[in-house]
């Protein structure tokens, strides 16, 4: 079932390309918008593939700073 997570990751890459190329969004904005979700999907993929728990935990923890940066840059 890891292929489902791969499909979602490919969709996120395509969305990032669309936002960057056609909507003229800055790449940093796109990374902050889509990054946390992509890292969470990567954690899901690792869990489905049977990876060790510390890899899953590390990817889950890696999404936190990206999410906090995204929240900090948005207007109140």
C-alpha positions, 0 to 999 in steps of 0.5 A: 500500500505504499504506492498510495503514499507515493501517488500523494507525494507525486500530486504534491510535487505537481501542485508545487510546480503548478503554484510556482510556474503558473500562479507565480508563487515564491518557492519559499511560500510553496515549501511552507504551504505544502512542506508539512503535509509532504513530510507527514505523507512521507511518515505515512509511507515509512510506516506502511513500509515497516520502517523503524520507529525512529525514522517515523518519529523523525519525519513526524518531528520534522514537520513541526518546524515547517508548520510553525514557520508557515503559521508565523508568516501568515497574517493574524 
